């Protein structure tokens, strides 16, 4: 029988999707207020993988990822997902981007050395219920020196551009864990 241990802290990452770079910038400021400073940012990338968000968010869509400096307990993910949903509603209610019902989509998750886990409010065969209406899915695994996709991995997460950024986040997480173990 294995001993039960507390999990190591993980790296919080938030994917932002919007037709407005300004909406992503406003979301990043608000995320920093709630989750601490941003540690790493991806470039702003074109997101043309789906039309799913077009009616609510406009077109063309942009994608950016931010990783937060402060490591979190993985059990905090449901609360963070609920806060990002509240933040989305707040940004929509501000009226600054009146052409869209949803000016920004915020998808929080976390990275461990072995995987990327994303939060969702939608159940599906590969998602596990956490609490408070929030599910989690392992979107990518890291084995044999690289990211491994699953049949449910979104097409954009299969791209070298996304995976290169996630590798930077993974390396930063491992450095932070190493620093925290030093006497």
C-alpha positions as CSV (number, residue, x, y, z in Angstrom):
1,X,0.0,0.0,0.0
2,X,1.3,3.4,-0.9
3,X,1.5,6.2,1.6
4,X,-0.9,9.1,1.0
5,X,1.0,12.3,0.3
6,X,0.1,15.9,-0.4
7,X,0.7,16.9,-4.0
8,X,3.5,19.2,-5.0
9,X,2.6,22.7,-6.0
10,X,1.8,23.2,-9.7
11,X,2.1,26.1,-12.2
12,X,-1.2,27.9,-12.9
13,X,-1.7,28.7,-16.6
14,X,-4.5,30.6,-18.2
15,X,-5.4,30.5,-21.9
16,X,-7.0,33.6,-23.2
17,X,-9.1,33.8,-26.4
18,X,-10.5,37.0,-27.8
19,X,-11.0,39.1,-30.9
20,X,-9.5,42.1,-29.0
21,X,-5.9,42.3,-27.7
22,X,-7.1,45.0,-25.3
23,X,-9.6,42.6,-23.7
24,X,-6.8,40.0,-23.1
25,X,-4.6,42.8,-21.6
26,X,-7.5,43.8,-19.2
27,X,-8.0,40.1,-18.3
28,X,-4.3,39.7,-17.6
29,X,-4.3,42.7,-15.2
30,X,-7.4,41.2,-13.4
31,X,-5.8,37.8,-13.2
32,X,-2.7,39.3,-11.6
33,X,-4.9,40.9,-9.0
34,X,-6.5,37.6,-8.1
35,X,-3.6,35.1,-8.7
36,X,-0.4,37.1,-8.3
37,X,2.0,38.3,-10.9
38,X,2.4,36.9,-14.4
39,X,5.6,34.9,-14.7
40,X,5.6,34.0,-18.4
41,X,3.5,35.0,-21.4
42,X,3.2,33.5,-24.9
43,X,3.2,35.6,-28.0
44,X,-0.3,36.6,-29.2
45,X,-1.2,34.0,-31.8
46,X,-3.9,33.7,-34.4
47,X,-6.6,31.2,-33.4
48,X,-8.3,29.8,-36.5
49,X,-8.9,26.3,-35.3
50,X,-12.7,26.6,-34.8
51,X,-15.7,28.7,-35.4
52,X,-17.3,27.6,-32.1
53,X,-16.8,31.1,-30.5
54,X,-17.5,33.2,-33.5
55,X,-21.1,34.2,-32.6
56,X,-20.3,35.2,-29.0
57,X,-16.8,36.6,-29.5
58,X,-16.3,37.9,-33.0
59,X,-13.6,37.1,-35.6
60,X,-10.7,36.8,-36.1
61,X,-9.7,35.3,-32.7
62,X,-6.4,35.7,-30.9
63,X,-4.8,33.4,-28.4
64,X,-2.4,34.2,-25.6
65,X,-1.3,32.1,-22.6
66,X,-0.1,33.4,-19.3
67,X,1.6,31.5,-16.5
68,X,1.4,32.9,-13.0
69,X,4.5,33.2,-10.8
70,X,3.0,31.8,-7.6
71,X,2.6,28.0,-7.6
72,X,-0.7,26.6,-6.5
73,X,-2.2,23.6,-4.9
74,X,-3.9,21.6,-7.7
75,X,-7.0,21.3,-5.5
76,X,-7.5,25.1,-6.0
77,X,-8.4,24.7,-9.7
78,X,-12.2,24.6,-9.2
79,X,-12.1,27.9,-7.3
80,X,-9.8,29.5,-9.9
81,X,-12.2,28.3,-12.7
82,X,-15.1,29.9,-11.0
83,X,-13.1,33.2,-10.5
84,X,-12.2,33.3,-14.2
85,X,-15.8,32.7,-15.1
86,X,-16.7,35.7,-12.9
87,X,-14.0,37.7,-14.5
88,X,-15.3,36.9,-18.0
89,X,-18.8,38.1,-16.9
90,X,-17.3,41.3,-15.4
91,X,-15.4,42.2,-18.6
92,X,-18.5,41.5,-20.7
93,X,-20.6,43.8,-18.4
94,X,-18.1,46.6,-18.7
95,X,-19.4,47.3,-22.2
96,X,-15.9,48.2,-23.5
97,X,-16.3,45.6,-26.2
98,X,-20.0,46.0,-27.0
99,X,-19.7,44.1,-30.3
100,X,-19.3,40.8,-28.4
101,X,-21.4,39.1,-25.8
102,X,-18.2,37.4,-24.5
103,X,-15.1,39.6,-25.1
104,X,-12.7,37.1,-23.6
105,X,-12.6,33.4,-22.9
106,X,-10.4,32.4,-19.9
107,X,-9.4,28.8,-19.6
108,X,-7.4,28.0,-16.5
109,X,-5.4,24.9,-15.9
110,X,-2.2,23.8,-14.4
111,X,1.1,22.2,-15.4
112,X,3.1,19.5,-13.6
113,X,6.3,18.0,-15.0
114,X,4.1,15.2,-16.3
115,X,1.0,16.8,-17.7
116,X,-1.2,19.8,-18.6
117,X,-4.6,19.8,-16.9
118,X,-7.4,22.1,-18.0
119,X,-10.5,23.0,-16.1
120,X,-14.0,22.9,-17.7
121,X,-17.6,23.4,-16.7
122,X,-18.7,20.7,-19.2
123,X,-18.7,17.0,-18.5
124,X,-17.4,14.5,-21.1
125,X,-16.1,10.9,-21.2
126,X,-12.5,11.9,-20.4
127,X,-13.2,14.5,-17.8
128,X,-13.2,14.0,-14.0
129,X,-15.6,15.9,-11.7
130,X,-13.7,17.9,-9.1
131,X,-16.3,20.1,-7.3
132,X,-18.5,23.1,-7.6
133,X,-19.5,22.3,-11.2
134,X,-15.9,22.1,-12.4
135,X,-14.3,19.2,-14.2
136,X,-10.7,18.5,-15.2
137,X,-9.0,16.9,-18.1
138,X,-5.5,15.9,-18.8
139,X,-5.0,17.6,-22.2
140,X,-1.4,16.7,-22.8
141,X,1.1,14.4,-21.2
142,X,4.9,14.9,-21.1
143,X,6.9,11.7,-21.7
144,X,10.1,10.7,-23.4
145,X,11.2,14.4,-23.6
146,X,8.1,15.8,-25.4
147,X,4.4,16.5,-25.3
148,X,2.1,13.6,-26.0
149,X,-1.4,14.2,-27.4
150,X,-4.6,12.2,-26.6
151,X,-7.5,11.5,-28.9
152,X,-9.4,14.4,-27.1
153,X,-6.5,16.9,-27.3
154,X,-7.7,20.1,-29.0
155,X,-6.1,20.7,-32.4
156,X,-4.4,23.9,-31.2
157,X,-2.7,22.2,-28.3
158,X,-1.1,19.8,-30.8
159,X,0.8,22.6,-32.5
160,X,4.6,23.1,-32.0
161,X,4.0,26.8,-31.1
162,X,1.7,25.9,-28.1
163,X,3.9,23.1,-27.0
164,X,7.1,25.2,-27.1
165,X,5.5,27.7,-24.7
166,X,4.2,24.9,-22.4
167,X,7.8,23.5,-22.4
168,X,9.1,26.9,-21.2
169,X,6.4,26.9,-18.4
170,X,7.4,23.3,-17.5
171,X,11.0,24.3,-17.2
172,X,10.2,27.3,-15.0
173,X,8.0,25.1,-12.8
174,X,10.9,22.6,-12.3
175,X,13.3,25.5,-11.5
176,X,10.8,27.0,-8.9
177,X,10.4,23.6,-7.2
178,X,14.2,23.2,-7.1
179,X,14.6,26.6,-5.6
180,X,12.0,26.0,-2.9
181,X,13.8,22.8,-1.8
182,X,17.1,24.6,-1.1
183,X,17.9,25.1,2.5
